Amino acid sequence: MNNDQWHYVKGSSSVGPISTAEMEALIGQGTLGPQALVWNETLPAWEPAAQHFDFVGAGAPAVPHAGGMIGPDGLYVGAPSRGFVEAFKVCFSKYITFSGRASRSEYWYFMLWQLIVGFATGFVDAFFLGATGDFSPLNSIASLVFFLPTMAASWRRLHDVDRSGWWIGGFYLAIIAVVFLGAGLYAGETAMMGDGGATMIFAGILGLGVIVYTILMLVFFCTRGTLGPNRFG
């Protein structure tokens, strides 16, 4: 296999093959950045150029750290910072992609998009469509559209801090348990424990646990990603 014939991604297409010397010339000119994806016959998949070429002194430095590379934004090249519009495009292009990593900016900008769309559709439902009660057609559709990419982005954000995405599963299970117990108390259905007071205490403890869990998840989502490769990318 030839390791001196490289391909790189430019826009939505690949360019190549070109030699290592030509790749280094492109890097020196600033045409090729550390986050650009490259490939040759020795690689199993496309990888960031910074993992194979030296960008120090090339205008957009990337320095080795913890076995990986740090891009000019100070983050690992596998989970770069994203702009407001870019985050929307990336998260929707990875609609059901639960592998890989997502930086804080990618995740929180996408959450901001979801908030803006939620307010906008709720406003249209209320003031233009005359929606009343719990059902708001446009808002409900928007919530469904955002559900899977939001779950996927949350999963990848946890990966970025070297945490399993299954932390999200535990959070939702706890929420379901609290709702179930709350509904039982409201309806007076305490027979499952034989003591309404004991059920209320148990529900309170579980509710407190959910609050603590929520704070912990927020800390994870706000934490800077691993500087270098981790278990998830």
C-alpha positions as CSV (number, residue, x, y, z in Angstrom):
1,M,0.0,0.0,0.0
2,N,1.2,3.5,-0.9
3,N,1.5,5.9,2.1
4,D,2.7,8.8,0.0
5,Q,-0.5,9.3,-2.0
6,W,-2.9,11.4,0.0
7,H,-6.5,12.5,-0.4
8,Y,-8.1,15.4,1.5
9,V,-11.7,16.7,1.8
10,K,-12.5,20.0,0.3
11,G,-16.1,21.1,0.6
12,S,-18.2,18.0,-0.1
13,S,-15.7,16.2,-2.3
14,S,-12.2,14.7,-2.0
15,V,-9.1,15.9,-3.7
16,G,-6.1,13.6,-4.6
17,P,-4.1,11.7,-4.8
18,I,-1.3,14.1,-4.1
19,S,2.2,13.5,-2.5
20,T,3.2,14.1,1.0
21,A,5.4,17.0,-0.2
22,E,2.3,18.6,-1.9
23,M,0.3,18.1,1.3
24,E,2.9,19.9,3.3
25,A,3.0,22.7,0.8
26,L,-0.8,23.1,1.1
27,I,-0.4,23.2,4.9
28,G,2.4,25.9,4.6
29,Q,0.1,28.0,2.4
30,G,-2.7,27.7,4.9
31,T,-4.9,26.0,2.4
32,L,-5.2,22.8,4.5
33,G,-6.1,23.2,8.2
34,P,-5.5,20.8,11.1
35,Q,-9.1,19.7,11.1
36,A,-9.2,18.8,7.4
37,L,-9.9,15.1,6.9
38,V,-7.2,13.2,5.1
39,W,-6.8,9.6,3.9
40,N,-4.4,7.2,2.2
41,E,-4.3,3.5,1.6
42,T,-2.7,2.7,4.9
43,L,-5.6,4.3,6.9
44,P,-8.8,2.5,7.8
45,A,-10.8,5.7,7.7
46,W,-10.6,9.5,7.1
47,E,-8.7,11.2,9.9
48,P,-7.9,14.8,10.9
49,A,-4.8,16.1,9.1
50,A,-3.2,17.2,12.4
51,Q,-2.8,13.5,13.3
52,H,-0.4,13.0,10.4
53,F,1.2,16.4,9.6
54,D,3.0,19.0,11.6
55,F,1.0,22.3,11.7
56,V,3.4,24.2,14.1
57,G,4.4,27.4,12.4
58,A,1.9,26.8,9.5
59,G,-0.4,29.7,10.5
60,A,-2.9,27.5,12.3
61,P,-0.9,25.6,15.0
62,A,-1.8,22.3,16.3
63,V,0.3,20.8,19.1
64,P,0.5,17.2,20.3
65,H,-1.3,16.5,23.6
66,A,-2.2,13.3,25.3
67,G,-1.6,11.3,22.2
68,G,-3.8,13.5,20.1
69,M,-3.8,17.0,18.6
70,I,-5.1,20.3,19.7
71,G,-6.5,22.6,17.0
72,P,-6.2,26.4,16.8
73,D,-9.4,26.7,18.9
74,G,-7.7,25.0,21.8
75,L,-9.8,21.9,21.5
76,Y,-9.2,18.3,20.3
77,V,-9.5,18.2,16.5
78,G,-12.0,15.4,16.8
79,A,-14.5,17.7,18.7
80,P,-13.9,21.2,17.4
81,S,-15.7,24.4,18.4
82,R,-18.8,25.2,16.2
83,G,-20.5,28.5,15.3
84,F,-24.2,29.1,15.7
85,V,-25.2,28.1,12.2
86,E,-22.6,25.4,11.9
87,A,-23.8,23.7,15.1
88,F,-27.3,23.4,13.6
89,K,-26.0,21.9,10.4
90,V,-23.7,19.5,12.1
91,C,-26.3,18.2,14.6
92,F,-28.9,17.7,11.9
93,S,-26.4,16.0,9.6
94,K,-25.8,13.7,12.5
95,Y,-29.5,13.2,13.2
96,I,-29.2,9.7,14.7
97,T,-25.4,9.5,15.1
98,F,-24.6,8.5,18.7
99,S,-20.9,7.8,18.1
100,G,-18.2,10.3,18.2
101,R,-17.9,13.5,20.3
102,A,-19.5,17.0,20.4
103,S,-17.9,20.1,21.9
104,R,-19.6,22.4,24.3
105,S,-20.3,25.0,21.6
106,E,-21.8,22.4,19.2
107,Y,-24.1,21.1,22.0
108,W,-25.2,24.4,23.5
109,Y,-25.7,26.3,20.3
110,F,-27.9,23.4,19.2
111,M,-29.9,23.7,22.5
112,L,-30.3,27.4,21.7
113,W,-31.7,26.6,18.3
114,Q,-34.2,24.2,19.9
115,L,-35.2,26.9,22.4
116,I,-35.7,29.6,19.6
117,V,-37.7,27.2,17.4
118,G,-39.8,26.2,20.4
119,F,-40.7,29.8,21.2
120,A,-41.3,30.7,17.6
121,T,-43.6,27.7,16.9
122,G,-45.4,28.2,20.2
123,F,-46.0,31.9,19.4
124,V,-47.4,31.0,15.9
125,D,-49.6,28.3,17.4
126,A,-51.1,30.7,20.0
127,F,-51.5,33.9,18.0
128,F,-52.0,32.7,14.5
129,L,-53.5,29.2,14.7
130,G,-55.5,29.9,17.8
131,A,-54.2,26.7,19.5
132,T,-55.5,26.3,23.0
133,G,-54.9,23.7,25.7
134,D,-52.0,21.3,25.8
135,F,-51.8,20.6,22.0
136,S,-49.9,23.1,19.9
137,P,-49.5,21.6,16.4
138,L,-46.4,23.4,15.1
139,N,-44.7,23.2,18.5
140,S,-45.4,19.5,18.8
141,I,-44.0,18.8,15.3
142,A,-40.9,20.9,16.1
143,S,-40.4,18.9,19.4
144,L,-40.6,15.6,17.5
145,V,-38.2,16.8,14.8
146,F,-35.6,17.9,17.4
147,F,-36.0,14.9,19.7
148,L,-33.6,12.5,18.1
149,P,-30.8,15.0,17.1
150,T,-31.0,16.4,20.6
151,M,-30.6,13.0,22.2
152,A,-27.7,12.2,19.8
153,A,-26.0,15.5,20.5
154,S,-26.4,15.0,24.3
155,W,-24.9,11.5,23.9
156,R,-21.9,12.8,21.9
157,R,-21.4,15.7,24.4
158,L,-21.1,13.1,27.2
159,H,-18.6,11.2,25.0
160,D,-16.5,14.4,24.7
161,V,-16.0,14.4,28.5
162,D,-15.2,10.6,28.4
163,R,-18.6,9.6,29.9
164,S,-21.0,7.0,28.6
165,G,-24.1,8.2,26.8
166,W,-26.1,5.9,29.0
167,W,-26.0,8.5,31.8
168,I,-28.9,10.0,29.9
169,G,-30.8,6.7,30.2
170,G,-30.5,6.8,34.0
171,F,-31.7,10.3,34.1
172,Y,-34.9,9.6,32.1
173,L,-35.6,6.4,34.1
174,A,-35.5,8.5,37.3
175,I,-37.8,11.1,35.8
176,I,-40.3,8.3,34.8
177,A,-40.1,6.9,38.3
178,V,-40.9,10.2,39.9
179,V,-43.8,10.9,37.5
180,F,-45.2,7.4,38.2
181,L,-45.0,7.8,42.0
182,G,-46.4,11.3,41.8
183,A,-49.4,10.1,39.7
184,G,-50.0,7.4,42.2
185,L,-50.0,9.7,45.1
186,Y,-52.3,12.2,43.3
187,A,-54.8,9.4,42.6
188,G,-54.6,8.0,46.1
189,E,-53.2,4.7,44.8
190,T,-50.8,4.0,47.6
191,A,-51.6,0.4,48.0
192,M,-48.4,-0.7,46.2
193,M,-46.5,0.1,49.5
194,G,-49.4,-0.1,51.9
195,D,-48.5,3.2,53.5
196,G,-49.2,6.6,51.8
197,G,-46.8,8.4,54.1
198,A,-44.0,6.0,53.2
199,T,-44.8,6.4,49.5
200,M,-44.6,10.2,49.8
201,I,-41.2,9.9,51.6
202,F,-39.9,7.6,49.0
203,A,-41.1,9.9,46.2
204,G,-39.4,12.8,47.9
205,I,-36.1,11.0,48.2
206,L,-36.3,10.0,44.6
207,G,-37.2,13.5,43.6
208,L,-34.2,14.8,45.4
209,G,-32.1,12.3,43.7
210,V,-33.3,13.5,40.3
211,I,-32.3,17.1,41.2
212,V,-28.8,16.0,42.2
213,Y,-28.6,13.9,39.0
214,T,-29.8,16.9,36.9
215,I,-27.0,19.1,38.4
216,L,-24.4,16.4,37.7
217,M,-25.6,16.1,34.1
218,L,-25.4,19.9,33.8
219,V,-21.8,19.8,35.0
220,F,-21.0,17.2,32.4
221,F,-22.6,19.2,29.6
222,C,-20.7,22.3,30.7
223,T,-17.3,20.6,31.1
224,R,-14.6,21.1,28.6
225,G,-13.9,18.0,26.5
226,T,-11.0,15.7,26.9
227,L,-7.8,17.3,25.3
228,G,-6.9,14.4,23.1
229,P,-8.5,11.1,22.2
230,N,-10.6,9.2,24.7
231,R,-12.6,6.0,24.8
232,F,-15.2,7.5,22.3
233,G,-13.0,9.1,19.7
